[in-house]
């Protein structure tokens, strides 16, 4: 589910994941999710999907936990690269 909301005075789009990813259709579902995300700053198209597929058998990959961890990892990398370039 995806909807627009207000977060402390800023307009945001909320993505909720209710349930689990269909592991037999994981790639297609992840591509759809990734295509609807903005500001991910992926190094390549499909990077989020590829990262999730590599960890398909890891705990959390079937639900929002693994997806959130992967998005956070990409955002931490983005911040690290900005800070290290600033020095």
Buried (B, 14 or more C-beta within 10 A) or exposed (E): EEEEEEEEEEEEEEBEEEEEBEEEEBBEBBBEBBEEBEEBEBEEEBBBBBBBEEEEEEEEBBBBEBBEBBBEEBEEEBEEEEEEEEE
